[in-house]
Amino acid sequence: MKKVALYLILTFITYLIGNSLWFLTIISKGSLLGNTYLDTLMLVIIFTIFGILGLISGINLYKKSEH
C-alpha cells in the first residue's frame, strides 16, 4: 500500500505544480519561458506526467483491492 500512496502523492504534487505554472502563465504579462509555445509544451508535459502517474496509481490501487 505504500507504493500506491507514493504514486498518489507524486500525482497530486505534479497536479499542484502544473496548476501553479498554469496560473502563473495566465497572470503574467509575458511568457514564463520566453515563448508561448514552450509554455504550452511545458504544461502539456506536466499534465501528461500527471495522467500517467494517476493511471499507475489507479491500477495499483485496483490490484490491491482485489484481494
C-alpha positions as CSV (number, residue, x, y, z in Angstrom):
1,M,0.0,0.0,0.0
2,K,3.0,2.3,0.5
3,K,3.7,2.1,-3.2
4,V,0.2,3.3,-4.1
5,A,0.4,6.1,-1.6
6,L,3.7,7.2,-3.1
7,Y,2.2,7.3,-6.6
8,L,-0.8,9.2,-5.3
9,I,1.4,11.8,-3.5
10,L,3.5,12.2,-6.7
11,T,0.3,12.5,-8.7
12,F,-1.1,15.3,-6.6
13,I,2.3,17.1,-6.3
14,T,2.5,17.1,-10.1
15,Y,-1.0,18.4,-10.4
16,L,-0.2,21.2,-8.0
17,I,2.9,22.1,-9.9
18,G,1.0,22.1,-13.2
19,N,-1.8,24.2,-11.9
20,S,0.6,26.7,-10.3
21,L,2.5,27.1,-13.5
22,W,-0.7,27.4,-15.5
23,F,-1.9,30.2,-13.1
24,L,1.4,32.0,-13.4
25,T,1.2,31.9,-17.2
26,I,-2.3,33.4,-17.0
27,I,-1.5,36.2,-14.7
28,S,1.9,37.1,-16.1
29,K,2.1,39.7,-18.8
30,G,4.6,37.8,-20.9
31,S,5.7,34.3,-21.3
32,L,7.4,32.5,-18.5
33,L,10.0,30.7,-20.7
34,G,10.2,33.5,-23.3
35,N,8.0,31.7,-25.8
36,T,4.3,30.8,-25.6
37,Y,5.0,27.6,-27.4
38,L,7.5,26.5,-24.7
39,D,5.0,27.4,-22.0
40,T,2.3,25.3,-23.6
41,L,4.7,22.4,-24.2
42,M,5.8,22.6,-20.5
43,L,2.2,22.4,-19.3
44,V,1.4,19.6,-21.7
45,I,4.3,17.5,-20.4
46,I,3.5,18.2,-16.8
47,F,-0.2,17.2,-17.2
48,T,0.8,14.2,-19.2
49,I,3.0,13.0,-16.3
50,F,0.1,13.7,-14.0
51,G,-2.1,11.5,-16.1
52,I,0.4,8.7,-16.3
53,L,1.0,8.7,-12.5
54,G,-2.7,8.8,-11.9
55,L,-3.2,5.8,-14.2
56,I,-0.4,3.8,-12.5
57,S,-1.7,4.6,-9.0
58,G,-5.2,3.7,-10.0
59,I,-4.1,0.3,-11.5
60,N,-2.0,-0.4,-8.4
61,L,-4.9,0.5,-6.1
62,Y,-7.3,-1.7,-8.1
63,K,-4.9,-4.6,-7.8
64,K,-4.6,-4.2,-4.1
65,S,-8.4,-4.1,-3.6
66,E,-9.0,-7.4,-5.4
67,H,-7.5,-9.4,-2.5
